[in-house]
Amino acid sequence: METIIVLVILVALAFWVVSIYNKLVALKNRYANGFAQIEVQLKRRYDLIPNLVETAKGYMSHERETLEAVIAARNQAMAGLEAAAADPGNASAIRELASAEGILGGALGRLNVVMEAYPDLKANQNMMQLTEELTTTENKVAFSRQAYNDQVTEYNVYRQSFPPVLFAGMFGHTTDAELLEFEDSAEIQEAPKVSFS
């Protein structure tokens, strides 16, 4: 009888450990899938940028440096995305992608400022359509990034909690996943100062 009780306890313990393992795997796969959704949107964004630059080039012949900076930042961001997509659990790759995206966002911001001086360019139907597609894609990137960060947080909380923390290292879940945080242009820009004096 004692042997049966011990055997039942061991089987229950084994099922409990297996359930911890399975949940860690499921949560890791969920955040990896979340990153794949970001990857889709960022690739779409990267595909739109050369068209935007090509359309602007005809109007902004004197702004070559700005256009080249946008393309260089896009290429750097694409390389960062490839590295991060290869291993979404690599914190260093995620941070490099975030940094490259910050540089690209800055370059696109400078392009938008320069475009203000070219009313014909802003009125161009192609440019208006590209700008709208880029804005829509930016919104999708933000939504996907939020979903990914939620999934990463859920994984990290579970991995760090007791008792999973006792087994996580044995199952290969040794580090936290990295949140993907971009410097959003809305957060960077300061509110305009108005003075009536």
C-alpha positions as CSV (number, residue, x, y, z in Angstrom):
1,M,0.0,0.0,0.0
2,E,2.8,2.4,0.9
3,T,4.5,1.7,-2.4
4,I,1.3,2.6,-4.3
5,I,1.0,5.9,-2.4
6,V,4.6,6.7,-3.1
7,L,4.2,5.8,-6.8
8,V,1.1,8.0,-7.1
9,I,2.9,10.9,-5.5
10,L,5.9,10.4,-7.9
11,V,3.5,10.3,-10.9
12,A,1.7,13.4,-9.8
13,L,5.0,15.2,-9.2
14,A,6.2,14.1,-12.7
15,F,3.0,15.5,-14.3
16,W,3.4,18.7,-12.3
17,V,7.0,19.2,-13.6
18,V,5.9,18.3,-17.2
19,S,3.2,20.9,-16.9
20,I,5.7,23.6,-15.9
21,Y,7.9,22.6,-18.8
22,N,5.0,22.7,-21.3
23,K,3.9,26.1,-20.1
24,L,7.4,27.5,-20.4
25,V,7.5,26.2,-24.0
26,A,4.1,27.5,-24.8
27,L,4.8,31.0,-23.4
28,K,8.2,31.1,-25.3
29,N,6.5,30.1,-28.5
30,R,3.8,32.7,-28.0
31,Y,6.3,35.5,-27.7
32,A,8.3,34.2,-30.7
33,N,5.1,34.3,-32.7
34,G,4.4,37.8,-31.4
35,F,7.8,38.8,-32.8
36,A,7.0,37.2,-36.1
37,Q,4.0,39.5,-36.3
38,I,6.3,42.5,-35.7
39,E,8.6,41.2,-38.4
40,V,5.8,41.1,-41.0
41,Q,4.9,44.7,-40.3
42,L,8.5,46.0,-40.2
43,K,9.3,44.3,-43.5
44,R,6.3,46.0,-45.0
45,R,7.5,49.3,-43.7
46,Y,11.0,48.7,-45.0
47,D,9.5,47.9,-48.5
48,L,7.6,51.2,-48.5
49,I,10.5,53.4,-47.6
50,P,12.4,53.1,-50.9
51,N,9.2,54.1,-52.8
52,L,8.8,57.1,-50.5
53,V,12.4,58.2,-51.1
54,E,12.1,57.6,-54.9
55,T,9.0,59.8,-55.0
56,A,10.6,62.5,-52.9
57,K,13.8,62.4,-54.9
58,G,12.1,64.1,-57.9
59,Y,11.1,67.1,-55.8
60,M,14.0,67.2,-53.3
61,S,17.1,67.2,-55.5
62,H,18.9,69.5,-53.0
63,E,18.1,67.2,-50.1
64,R,20.2,64.2,-51.2
65,E,21.9,63.8,-47.8
66,T,18.5,63.4,-46.0
67,L,17.3,60.8,-48.5
68,E,20.6,58.8,-48.3
69,A,20.3,58.9,-44.5
70,V,16.8,57.4,-44.7
71,I,18.0,54.6,-46.9
72,A,21.1,53.9,-44.8
73,A,18.9,53.8,-41.6
74,R,16.4,51.5,-43.3
75,N,19.2,49.1,-44.3
76,Q,20.6,49.1,-40.8
77,A,17.1,48.4,-39.4
78,M,16.6,45.6,-41.8
79,A,19.9,44.0,-40.7
80,G,18.8,44.4,-37.1
81,L,15.4,42.8,-37.9
82,E,17.1,39.8,-39.6
83,A,19.4,39.2,-36.5
84,A,16.4,39.5,-34.1
85,A,14.2,37.3,-36.2
86,A,16.8,34.6,-36.2
87,D,16.6,34.4,-32.4
88,P,13.8,36.5,-30.7
89,G,15.1,35.3,-27.3
90,N,18.5,37.0,-27.9
91,A,18.3,40.2,-25.7
92,S,21.2,41.8,-27.5
93,A,19.6,41.4,-30.9
94,I,16.4,42.8,-29.7
95,R,18.2,45.9,-28.2
96,E,20.1,46.4,-31.5
97,L,16.9,46.3,-33.4
98,A,15.3,48.8,-31.1
99,S,18.4,51.1,-31.5
100,A,18.3,50.7,-35.3
101,E,14.6,51.5,-35.3
102,G,15.2,54.6,-33.3
103,I,17.8,55.8,-35.9
104,L,15.3,55.0,-38.7
105,G,12.5,56.9,-36.9
106,G,14.8,59.9,-36.5
107,A,15.8,59.8,-40.2
108,L,12.1,59.6,-41.3
109,G,11.3,62.4,-38.9
110,R,14.0,64.6,-40.5
111,L,12.6,63.7,-44.0
112,N,9.1,64.7,-42.9
113,V,10.4,68.1,-41.6
114,V,12.2,68.6,-44.9
115,M,9.1,67.6,-46.9
116,E,7.2,70.5,-45.3
117,A,9.2,72.9,-47.5
118,Y,7.9,71.2,-50.6
119,P,4.1,71.7,-50.9
120,D,4.0,70.1,-54.4
121,L,5.6,67.0,-52.9
122,K,3.0,66.9,-50.1
123,A,0.2,67.3,-52.6
124,N,1.6,64.5,-54.9
125,Q,-1.0,61.6,-55.0
126,N,1.8,59.0,-54.9
127,M,3.3,60.6,-51.8
128,M,0.0,61.0,-50.1
129,Q,-0.8,57.3,-50.7
130,L,2.7,56.2,-49.5
131,T,2.5,58.4,-46.4
132,E,-1.0,56.9,-45.6
133,E,0.3,53.3,-46.1
134,L,3.4,54.1,-43.9
135,T,1.2,55.6,-41.2
136,T,-1.1,52.5,-41.2
137,T,1.9,50.2,-41.1
138,E,3.4,52.2,-38.2
139,N,0.1,51.7,-36.3
140,K,0.2,48.0,-37.0
141,V,3.9,47.9,-35.8
142,A,2.9,49.6,-32.6
143,F,0.0,47.2,-32.0
144,S,2.2,44.2,-32.8
145,R,4.9,45.4,-30.5
146,Q,2.5,45.9,-27.6
147,A,1.2,42.4,-28.1
148,Y,4.8,41.0,-28.2
149,N,5.8,42.9,-25.1
150,D,2.7,41.6,-23.3
151,Q,3.7,38.1,-24.2
152,V,7.3,38.6,-23.2
153,T,6.1,40.0,-19.8
154,E,3.9,37.0,-19.3
155,Y,6.8,34.6,-20.1
156,N,9.2,36.5,-17.8
157,V,6.7,36.6,-14.9
158,Y,6.0,32.9,-15.2
159,R,9.7,32.0,-15.6
160,Q,10.6,34.0,-12.5
161,S,7.8,32.8,-10.3
162,F,7.9,30.0,-7.8
163,P,8.1,27.0,-8.5
164,P,8.8,27.4,-12.2
165,V,12.0,29.3,-11.4
166,L,13.3,26.0,-9.8
167,F,13.0,24.2,-13.1
168,A,13.4,26.9,-15.8
169,G,17.2,26.7,-15.9
170,M,17.1,22.9,-16.3
171,F,14.7,23.2,-19.2
172,G,16.9,25.8,-21.0
173,H,14.9,28.9,-20.0
174,T,17.9,30.6,-18.3
175,T,17.3,34.2,-19.2
176,D,14.4,36.7,-19.4
177,A,13.1,37.6,-22.9
178,E,13.8,41.3,-23.8
179,L,11.0,43.8,-24.3
180,L,11.1,45.6,-27.7
181,E,10.9,49.3,-26.9
182,F,11.2,51.9,-29.7
183,E,11.6,55.6,-29.1
184,D,8.2,56.6,-30.4
185,S,8.2,59.9,-32.2
186,A,5.2,61.0,-30.1
187,E,7.3,60.5,-26.9
188,I,10.3,62.3,-28.3
189,Q,8.6,65.4,-29.5
190,E,8.0,68.1,-27.0
191,A,4.8,70.0,-26.8
192,P,5.1,73.4,-28.5
193,K,5.5,76.4,-26.2
194,V,2.9,79.1,-26.6
195,S,3.4,82.6,-25.1
196,F,1.0,85.5,-25.3
197,S,3.4,88.0,-23.7
